[in-house]
Amino acid sequence: MPIVFAPLFGLSIGAALAWVASSELARSERPAVLTRAFALVAAFAGFVWMPVVGYFALFHGDWSYLYLMPKHPSAIDLGLVLLASACVPGGFLLVVEPARKRRSRPVAMVAGAPVALVAATLPLALRRLAVSATYAQFHGDFGTEPTFASVLGKGVLVMALGLAAGLLWTVMWLRRTGASPP
């Protein structure tokens, strides 16, 4: 997951998970941060989303930044990974009230708008995402290789599978907690 897109996808994921948890949220009178649903979403953010985003920032940083900036302090990586991770529970909290009232439009707006923004910019980033290289290689047009023929491609596949498994697990437990009494 490129670090440039990760906070946007995090917001979308959090909003979508709030919609999945709407049954529990509707029954609970507690503040959203004290619900089981929020705990599951926070666990997903910390144990699934953060490692996925962090992997690309740490091991494929130039690609993760879409070759837009040369070397930078690792504190920037850490800050952006933490921001992307916080966006998942943040997206959840943004739509808690509409999800409690089962108003799908605001939830769909928060879940869909970031994805639409990424989709709009994707044609500009596609050439950069399609190659594995360092910043110097990309801009010097030497030593690049197709993403899916590289170690990066294997990382994309493994992280996508881990992300899908984590999302499925989270959705399963959110539905289970929505079906049981609070």
Secondary structure, 3 states (H helix, E strand, C coil): CCCCCHHHHHHHHHHHHHHHCHHHHHHCCCCHHHCHHHHHHHHHHHHHHHHHHHHHHHHCHHHHCCCCCCCCCHHHHHHHHHHHHHHHHHHHHHCHHHHHCCCHHHHHHHHHHHHHHHHHHHHHHHHHHCEECCHHHHHHCCCCEEHHHCHHHHHHHHHHHHHHHHHHHHHHHHHHHHHCCC
